[in-house]
Amino acid sequence: VGSNQTIRTDVRIIAATHQDLTRLMREGRFREDLYYRLNVIPIHLPGLRDRKSDIPLLVEFLLERFAAKGKGTARTLSPRAMAVLMEHDWPGNIRELENALEHAIVCSRGGVIDVDALPRALALRGATPAAERARPAREGVRRPRGAAPREAVLRALRAAGWNRGRAAAMLGVDRTTLWRKMRRLGIAPDR
């Protein structure tokens, strides 16, 4: 970059995405030549929500890593705190788990992290029965699944007066997830 001289390299590029590159390529939104250069050994890694059995091992690994970096002395989680982590859907995957644990380490007193040290959103989930959280915030609005996610998102947005925060709460997703769904479904955010 910034030179007119060619320099030969021998590298292997590892790239990650949550996008469906095959679909984007067919739609003309991703370069076909780049797709075939990157798609040599595709590895599908499900999100953390689909492999919750990994959470205890990841927690142990991350706590050890934080301790090695000198970030706190917390070495383990209470059973209640672990139950809260196991119940969360982790839309931000391992990065979200890592941030939640770092927050908990900073807020914990002693070597055991309890629910009160977890980020507020997670701690509140642990204090609310699962059946209550699963109930939609308003009648007629539910989390988009199945054949009509666009209609469910539009219904929630209309019911919330196009307030994305309230619509996301009605759907049981966070605002970022709702924003991504709107973009993917072609719903203009500026109505």
Contacts in CASP RR format, 6 or more apart in sequence:
PFRMAT RR
TARGET T0000
AUTHOR 0000-0000-0000
METHOD contacts of the structure
MODEL  1
VGSNQTIRTDVRIIAATHQDLTRLMREGRFREDLYYRLNVIPIHLPGLRD
RKSDIPLLVEFLLERFAAKGKGTARTLSPRAMAVLMEHDWPGNIRELENA
LEHAIVCSRGGVIDVDALPRALALRGATPAAERARPAREGVRRPRGAAPR
EAVLRALRAAGWNRGRAAAMLGVDRTTLWRKMRRLGIAPDR
13 37 0 8 1.000
13 38 0 8 1.000
15 38 0 8 1.000
19 30 0 8 1.000
21 30 0 8 1.000
21 35 0 8 1.000
21 38 0 8 1.000
21 39 0 8 1.000
22 35 0 8 1.000
24 30 0 8 1.000
25 31 0 8 1.000
25 32 0 8 1.000
25 35 0 8 1.000
47 90 0 8 1.000
47 93 0 8 1.000
48 54 0 8 1.000
48 55 0 8 1.000
48 58 0 8 1.000
48 90 0 8 1.000
48 92 0 8 1.000
48 93 0 8 1.000
48 94 0 8 1.000
48 96 0 8 1.000
48 97 0 8 1.000
49 89 0 8 1.000
49 90 0 8 1.000
49 91 0 8 1.000
52 86 0 8 1.000
55 82 0 8 1.000
55 85 0 8 1.000
55 86 0 8 1.000
55 97 0 8 1.000
56 82 0 8 1.000
58 94 0 8 1.000
58 97 0 8 1.000
59 77 0 8 1.000
59 82 0 8 1.000
59 85 0 8 1.000
59 97 0 8 1.000
59 101 0 8 1.000
62 97 0 8 1.000
62 98 0 8 1.000
62 101 0 8 1.000
63 74 0 8 1.000
63 75 0 8 1.000
63 76 0 8 1.000
63 77 0 8 1.000
63 101 0 8 1.000
63 105 0 8 1.000
66 72 0 8 1.000
66 74 0 8 1.000
66 101 0 8 1.000
66 102 0 8 1.000
66 105 0 8 1.000
67 73 0 8 1.000
67 74 0 8 1.000
67 75 0 8 1.000
71 102 0 8 1.000
71 105 0 8 1.000
71 106 0 8 1.000
72 105 0 8 1.000
72 106 0 8 1.000
73 110 0 8 1.000
73 111 0 8 1.000
74 104 0 8 1.000
74 105 0 8 1.000
74 108 0 8 1.000
74 110 0 8 1.000
74 111 0 8 1.000
74 112 0 8 1.000
74 113 0 8 1.000
74 117 0 8 1.000
75 111 0 8 1.000
75 112 0 8 1.000
76 111 0 8 1.000
76 112 0 8 1.000
76 113 0 8 1.000
77 85 0 8 1.000
77 104 0 8 1.000
77 112 0 8 1.000
77 113 0 8 1.000
77 114 0 8 1.000
78 112 0 8 1.000
78 113 0 8 1.000
78 114 0 8 1.000
78 115 0 8 1.000
80 114 0 8 1.000
80 115 0 8 1.000
80 126 0 8 1.000
81 104 0 8 1.000
81 113 0 8 1.000
81 114 0 8 1.000
81 115 0 8 1.000
81 117 0 8 1.000
81 118 0 8 1.000
83 126 0 8 1.000
84 115 0 8 1.000
84 118 0 8 1.000
84 122 0 8 1.000
84 123 0 8 1.000
84 125 0 8 1.000
84 126 0 8 1.000
85 97 0 8 1.000
85 100 0 8 1.000
85 118 0 8 1.000
85 122 0 8 1.000
87 125 0 8 1.000
87 126 0 8 1.000
87 130 0 8 1.000
88 122 0 8 1.000
88 125 0 8 1.000
90 96 0 8 1.000
90 97 0 8 1.000
91 173 0 8 1.000
91 174 0 8 1.000
91 176 0 8 1.000
91 177 0 8 1.000
99 119 0 8 1.000
100 118 0 8 1.000
100 119 0 8 1.000
100 122 0 8 1.000
101 113 0 8 1.000
103 117 0 8 1.000
103 118 0 8 1.000
103 119 0 8 1.000
104 113 0 8 1.000
104 117 0 8 1.000
104 118 0 8 1.000
104 119 0 8 1.000
105 113 0 8 1.000
105 117 0 8 1.000
107 116 0 8 1.000
107 117 0 8 1.000
107 118 0 8 1.000
108 114 0 8 1.000
108 117 0 8 1.000
109 117 0 8 1.000
115 123 0 8 1.000
115 126 0 8 1.000
115 127 0 8 1.000
116 123 0 8 1.000
125 133 0 8 1.000
136 142 0 8 1.000
136 143 0 8 1.000
136 170 0 8 1.000
136 172 0 8 1.000
137 166 0 8 1.000
137 169 0 8 1.000
137 170 0 8 1.000
137 172 0 8 1.000
138 159 0 8 1.000
138 170 0 8 1.000
140 155 0 8 1.000
140 159 0 8 1.000
141 152 0 8 1.000
141 155 0 8 1.000
141 156 0 8 1.000
141 159 0 8 1.000
141 170 0 8 1.000
141 171 0 8 1.000
142 152 0 8 1.000
142 171 0 8 1.000
143 152 0 8 1.000
143 171 0 8 1.000
143 172 0 8 1.000
143 173 0 8 1.000
144 150 0 8 1.000
144 152 0 8 1.000
144 153 0 8 1.000
144 171 0 8 1.000
144 181 0 8 1.000
145 152 0 8 1.000
149 181 0 8 1.000
149 185 0 8 1.000
150 185 0 8 1.000
150 186 0 8 1.000
150 187 0 8 1.000
152 171 0 8 1.000
153 167 0 8 1.000
153 171 0 8 1.000
153 178 0 8 1.000
153 181 0 8 1.000
153 182 0 8 1.000
153 185 0 8 1.000
153 187 0 8 1.000
154 187 0 8 1.000
156 167 0 8 1.000
156 168 0 8 1.000
156 170 0 8 1.000
156 171 0 8 1.000
157 164 0 8 1.000
157 167 0 8 1.000
157 182 0 8 1.000
157 187 0 8 1.000
157 191 0 8 1.000
159 167 0 8 1.000
159 170 0 8 1.000
160 166 0 8 1.000
160 167 0 8 1.000
160 170 0 8 1.000
161 167 0 8 1.000
162 191 0 8 1.000
164 175 0 8 1.000
164 178 0 8 1.000
164 179 0 8 1.000
164 182 0 8 1.000
164 189 0 8 1.000
165 175 0 8 1.000
165 178 0 8 1.000
167 178 0 8 1.000
168 174 0 8 1.000
168 175 0 8 1.000
168 177 0 8 1.000
168 178 0 8 1.000
171 178 0 8 1.000
173 181 0 8 1.000
179 189 0 8 1.000
181 187 0 8 1.000
182 188 0 8 1.000
182 189 0 8 1.000
183 189 0 8 1.000
END
